Amino acid sequence: MDSDRSPQGLDPEQRWVEIAAARIALAGLLADLTPEEWERPSLCSRWRVRDVAAHVAMTPAGEPGTWEIMTGLVRARGDLWAFGREVAVAWAGRPTDEIVRTLRTRATSRSMPRVTNAANVLLDVLVHTQDIAVPLGRQLPVPSGAGLDALHRAWQMGWPFHARRRLAGVSLVASDADVVLGSGPLVEAPLGSLLLLTTARETASVPHLTGPGLALLPR
């Protein structure tokens, strides 16, 4: 039987506090990047740092709207990833200081597409921050409370990560937080690395994993 042990998740108000803090932290990271770093590949396939940053900034800015989502999905023949990349790349054409300013000034915005929720928004901003920071060699630790909330969200949801199915047969244990997910041989890592692992960023997470369950992980 799978185990799932950690402190209770964040309450709704605290989740929004953590979302705002994560947006401000990302803005601080982005503000220090060189023009060349903005164009570097992120951990997201075919997405530059600029594209990922724009994707995160769009949500507090209130974009895309419901009509844009509906028409965009029709245009993309239902391919959510293709639609998401299309709108992010379009938004990424803005000046980088505008993207940073949006994250800062709209950090407390609770605007989000009707198809999602606050738990997904927190997961999104935390993971995408690492999608930017890791390939650039920047260190931006995942806050414990927010990270645990996001890790449980990634573990519990099916599409698009299917973490429980992909990682069946191992126990995930955080070295810096009180959490155990799954059952089987141990895989231990910092919370941020487990978050990358559960959201299918295996290549970025594996160097930080230890334990006898490593051999059972997908490659």
N, C-alpha and C positions, 0 to 999 in steps of 0.2 A: 504494500500500500504506500502511495506517495505521502511523504510528510510535507508540511508547509508551516514552518515555525518562524515567527517574527513578531515584534510588537504590532499592535493594532495600527491600521493605516491612518493616514491623515484625515481629519474632518474637512468638509468642503471649504470652509473659510481659510484654514491653514494651507490647503492645497493651492488656493489662489495666491496666498502670500509667497509660497515657494515658487510658483510660476513667475511672479514678478521679480523675485530675487534672481532666478535663473536667467531671465531675459536681460537684466542689468549686468549680470556677470558675463554673459555672452557679448553684450555691447562693449564691455571693457576689453575683452579679448580682441574683438574685431577692430577696435579703435587703434590698437598697437600694430596692426598688420601693415606690411609694405604692399604697394600695388602689385608686386609679383606674387605675393602670398595669396592675395584675393583671387588670383587666377589658377591657383594650384588645384589638383584633384583632391576631393574629399574622400571619406570612406564610402560614400554613396556612389555607386557605379554611374559614370557619365555625368556626375554633378560636380561642378567646381565649388570651391569654398564660397564664392560669391552667390552661387545658386542656392546652396543650403542656407546661407544667412538670409537671403531674400525670402525663402520658403518660411523660415521661422518668423520673420518680421511681418509677413502678410497677415497672419492670424490676428495679432492685436490691432492691426490696421483695418480689420473688418473685411478682408478679401481672402479668397474669392467669395462673392455673394451667391445666394441660392440659384439664381437664374444662370449665372456664369458657370456654376458647377454642372447644372443640368445640361446646358447647351454644349459645354466642353466635353462632357462624358459622351454625349451623342457623337460629337465630332471625332472623339478618340475611340469610338466603337466600344465603349464600356471599359476601356483600359485605364484604370485609375492612375497607374504609375505614369503612363504617357501624358495624361492630362495634368497631373501634378508637376511633371517636369516642364511642360509647356508654359504653365502660368508662372512657375518659379523663375524660369529663364527670362521670361518677359519682365518680371519684376526686378530681376537682377541687372537689368539695363540701367537702373537708376544710379546716381552717384553713390559711392560707398558711404559717404558721410550721412546721406539721407537714410540709408538702411540702419546705420548705427543710431541715428537720432530717433528713428521710429521705435526701435527696441527700447530706448531709454524713456522717451516721452509717453509711450503707450504701454509701458511695462505692466501697469495695473489694469489694463483693459480686459474685460471678460468676454469680448467678442470672439466668436468661434463659429465655424460652419455648423449647420444643423445636423450634419452627419457624424459629429464627434461629441466629445464630452471633456470635462476638465481633467480627468485622469489621463486621457490620451494626450491632451495638450501638454501636461507636465512631462510625460514620457517623451513626447516629441522634442521639446526644447532641450531636455537633458541629453538625450541620445545624439541629437544633431549638433549640440555643442561639442561632444566628443568626436563626432564625424569631422569637425573642423580642427579641433585641437590636436588630436592624435597624429595625423599625417604631417602636421606642421611642427611636431615636437614640442608643443606647448603643454604645460601642466595646468589643468583646471579640475581639481578633485570634485567628485560628485558629493553633494551634501548628504549626510546620513539619512535624515528623515525623508527628504524628497526622493533620494535614491531608492530607499526601501519601498516607498509607495510605487515608484515607477517600475521597480523590479517585479513586484507582485502583479502589476498590471500586465507587464510583458509576459509573465509566466501564465497568467490566467486566460489571456485572450487567445483565440485561435488564429485566424488570418490576421496579419500576413506572416507572422513569425512562427506559429505552431511550435512554441518552445517546448512544451511538455512532450510533444511527440518526437521532436528532433533530439531532445536531450534525455529521452527515457533511458533508465538503467543506471543513472549516476545521481549522486547527491551533490548539490551545489551549496557551498558554504562560503560565506563572506569572511575574509580575514579581519575586516575592520567594522563589522556590524553583526547584530544578532539575527541571523537568518539562515535557515536550512530549507532548501527546496528539492523535491524529488527523493529518490531512494536508490541505493546502490553504492558502488565505490565512490570515494570522495574526490571531488574537484573543488579546490580552494583558490580564491583570488580576491583581490580588493573589490568592493562593491561596484565601482565603475567598470571593471573588466567583466564582471558577471552580467552587468547591464548590456554591454556590447555582445556578449556571448548569447544571451537570450533573445537579442534582436538581430541575430544572424550575422554579426560582424566577427566571425570566427577568426579570420586572419589577424585582426587587430587584437583580439583578446587572448589567443593561445599563448603568446610569449609570457603572459602574466599569470598563467594557470599552473597549479601544481596538484599532485595527488595521483593515486592509482587509477582514477577514472579517466585520466587523459586519453588513454588508448581507445576508449569507447566513444569519444566525441566525433561528430562529423567533421570532415576536412574539406 
